[in-house]
C-alpha cells in the first residue's frame, strides 16, 4: 500500500512539474516563421506569386523559380519612369525598393510587404521554415 501511495505521489508531482513549464517554452503555431519556397513548387505557385506581387506594387511582375529559395526576403526596385518614346527619364529615383517577406503560418505560405499593411496568402505554394 505504501508503494502504491508513493507511485501516486510521484505521478502527481510529475504532472504538476509539466504544467508549471513556462509559457514561453510552448510553440505558437499562429506565430509567423520566416520561410522558403520548397523545391517542388510548380508553375501555378510562381504565377500566383507574380500576380500577388504585381497587386502589391500596381505593376506587372514576373518572378524566377529561384525566388525565396535561399532567403525569406526579397526587394523589388520601383519602376523607372519613361518618356513617351520609351527612354528612361533622367533624374534620381526617389522611391525606395519594396521589401517583401515570405512566412509560414499554420502550414500556409504568407507573403507580406515590409512596413506596409499589405499581405496575401499563397495557397498554391508550398513553404518550409527557413530555420
Secondary structure, DSSP 8 states (H G I E B T S, - for coil): -HHHHHHHHHHHHHHHHHHTS-GGGS--TTS-EEEEE-TT--HHHHHHHHHHHHHHHTS-----TTTTSS-SEEEE-----B-TTS-B--S---S--EEEEEEEETTEEEEEETTSS-EEE-TT--EEE--
